[in-house]
């Protein structure tokens, strides 16, 4: 395991250890009392709290039970299992080219039945035309200094997006109006992309909402994220892609998506925002 990966694993273990220590302190018991209640040595409690020994699922359950905090056990177990790969640097994902990054999520897409996608910056990958995807991925490759396999990456993205035509899956998109206005490509390519958005809105398994600039907001604009069913979230930042699987994390992002959806224009009102953006290209 490379040093940077090892460091991330250790930091994740330390976060988990601190959460377990806080649970013990909130319960008002000492490490010795915890050990007695769990039926193990006091030194084991100390090693877990100081991130010297990673706890097993059974250890976490026993710890939470001893502290009358059983409701927190599931989140902690998931965090423990995901400690090695919950936060993956983009550079590591992209160092072998963008095509493999597109292909890396194909299995996840095939398993998922309901997608909830929020974007505040670019047209979501599911809805991109080849021209728009080429412009976007080219800028990413140049900025990141990754191998130039944009053509292959675009082709892989288009193949991956075939799930959109599967009527057994449901897609719900919420876009900020800014997504329609940002110029990441030429006017002709952007016009084709906006026209494609209008066409996608006719699909029976696709719902598209657009949050207008003028909306009185109850939730602030956020970085892009995708909720896969009710089990996983991908949240993107400039330097990393976070895969979140703790139930409380998934619930938090699902709730954010629902609140963002409440301010979104739909139907004719959403189409009007798209046609307005099209007109501004002239």
PEQUI-V233670 format. One record per pair of residues at least 6 apart in sequence whose C-alpha atoms are under 7 Angstrom apart, sorted by the first residue. I is the first residue (numbers start at 0). J is the second residue. D is the distance in whole Angstrom. If there is no record, write none. Layout:
BEGIN
I_J_D, I_J_D
END
This chain:
BEGIN
8_82_6, 8_83_5, 11_82_5, 12_50_6, 12_53_7, 12_82_7, 13_50_5, 15_79_7, 16_47_6, 16_48_5, 16_49_6, 16_50_6, 17_48_7, 19_48_7, 20_48_6, 22_66_7, 23_66_6, 26_66_5, 30_41_6, 30_44_6, 31_41_5, 33_65_6, 34_40_6, 34_41_5, 34_44_6, 36_65_6, 37_61_6, 37_62_7, 37_65_6, 46_52_5, 47_53_6, 47_54_6, 56_76_6, 59_72_6, 59_76_7, 60_72_6, 63_69_5, 63_72_6, 74_245_5, 74_246_6, 74_247_7, 77_244_7, 77_245_6, 78_245_6, 85_241_6, 85_242_5, 85_243_6, 86_239_7, 86_240_6, 86_241_5, 86_242_6, 87_239_6, 87_240_6, 87_241_6, 88_238_6, 88_239_4, 88_240_6, 89_238_6, 89_239_5, 89_240_6, 92_100_6, 93_100_6, 93_145_7, 94_145_6, 95_146_7, 96_145_6, 96_146_5, 96_147_7, 96_148_6, 97_148_6, 97_149_7, 97_152_5, 98_148_7, 98_151_6, 98_152_4, 98_155_6, 101_152_6, 101_155_6, 101_156_6, 102_155_6, 105_159_6, 111_227_6, 111_228_6, 112_168_5, 112_169_6, 112_228_6, 113_168_6, 113_169_5, 113_170_6, 113_227_6, 113_228_5, 114_169_6, 114_170_5, 114_171_6, 114_226_6, 114_227_5, 114_228_6, 115_170_6, 115_171_5, 115_172_6, 115_225_6, 115_226_5, 115_227_7, 116_171_6, 116_172_5, 116_173_6, 116_224_6, 116_225_4, 116_226_6, 117_172_6, 117_173_5, 117_174_6, 117_223_6, 117_224_6, 117_225_6, 117_256_7, 118_173_7, 118_174_5, 118_175_7, 118_222_7, 118_223_5, 118_224_7, 119_174_6, 119_175_5, 119_177_7, 119_178_6, 119_220_7, 119_221_7, 119_222_6, 119_223_6, 120_177_7, 120_178_5, 121_178_5, 122_178_6, 125_160_5, 126_196_7, 127_192_7, 128_192_6, 129_153_6, 130_188_6, 131_184_7, 131_188_6, 131_189_7, 131_192_7, 132_153_6, 133_149_7, 133_153_6, 134_183_7, 134_184_6, 135_183_7, 136_149_6, 137_149_6, 140_146_7, 140_147_7, 166_204_6, 168_204_7, 169_204_5, 169_205_6, 170_204_6, 170_205_5, 170_206_6, 171_205_6, 171_206_5, 171_207_6, 172_206_6, 172_207_5, 172_208_6, 173_207_6, 173_208_5, 173_209_6, 173_260_6, 173_263_7, 174_208_6, 174_209_5, 174_210_6, 175_209_6, 175_210_5, 175_211_7, 176_209_6, 176_210_6, 176_211_5, 176_212_6, 179_273_7, 179_276_6, 180_276_6, 186_280_6, 190_277_6, 193_273_7, 193_277_7, 197_270_7, 200_206_7, 200_207_6, 207_265_7, 208_260_7, 208_263_5, 208_264_5, 208_265_5, 208_269_6, 209_263_5, 209_264_5, 209_265_7, 209_269_6, 210_262_6, 210_263_4, 210_264_6, 211_263_7, 211_264_7, 214_262_7, 216_262_7, 218_258_7, 218_259_6, 222_235_7, 222_236_7, 223_234_6, 223_235_6, 224_232_7, 224_233_6, 224_234_4, 224_235_6, 225_232_6, 225_233_5, 225_234_7, 226_232_5, 226_233_7, 226_253_7, 229_249_7, 230_244_6, 230_249_6, 231_242_7, 231_243_6, 231_244_5, 231_249_6, 232_242_6, 232_243_5, 232_244_7, 232_249_6, 233_240_7, 233_241_6, 233_242_5, 233_243_6, 234_240_6, 234_241_5, 234_242_7, 235_241_6, 243_249_7
END
